[in-house]
Amino acid sequence: MPQKRTLFMETTEVPAERTAADISSVLIQSGASQIATDYEQGKITGLRWSMRVCGRDLLFAMPARVEPIYEILRKRRSGPMFDADKEKLRAKAARVAWRQLLRWTQAQMAMIECGMAEPSEVFLPYLQTPGGQSLFEAFKGSEFKMIAAPERPQ
């Protein structure tokens, strides 16, 4: 029987709220001037921050996408799941999702610190458009038609 693969950061016991605070510290080091925390039904769901880019304060928003991790964890379970099990699994998925975001943010910070990237460059997908979508969501919604196709050599 094949062994299940452990998700990156799957064994973390660090609460999502603490990890979000750690991410906030990294964002401040990258130049964030204001940070807000998003919640739904009392659960932390994302971070929003302002950062000065080319002389303008821009808004960025990073969601923690917990549901895909929850689904992976749920599919591994065998037998019936009770509400208490589901809540424990959702809490674990949140811890893992937030910890993965922290590690990603720390890796981006390392690139910023050594001059390989600028803060606005690595966080660009999270830039909020005037319509309230992230730049990534806007591009995805247009099926990436906002990017011109490369010209073919003749």
Sequence and secondary structure as in RCSB ss.txt:
>XXXX:A:sequence
MPQKRTLFMETTEVPAERTAADISSVLIQSGASQIATDYEQGKITGLRWSMRVCGRDLLFAMPARVEPIYEILRK
RRSGPMFDADKEKLRAKAARVAWRQLLRWTQAQMAMIECGMAEPSEVFLPYLQTPGGQSLFEAFKGSEFKMIAAP
ERPQ
>XXXX:A:secstr
       TTTT    HHHHHHHHHHHHHHTTEEEEEEEEETTEEEEEEEEEEETTEEEEEEEE   HHHHHHHHH
H  S   HHHHHHHHHHHHHHHHHHHHHHHHHHHHHHHTTS  HHHHHGGGBB TTS BHHHHHHHTTTTTS   
    
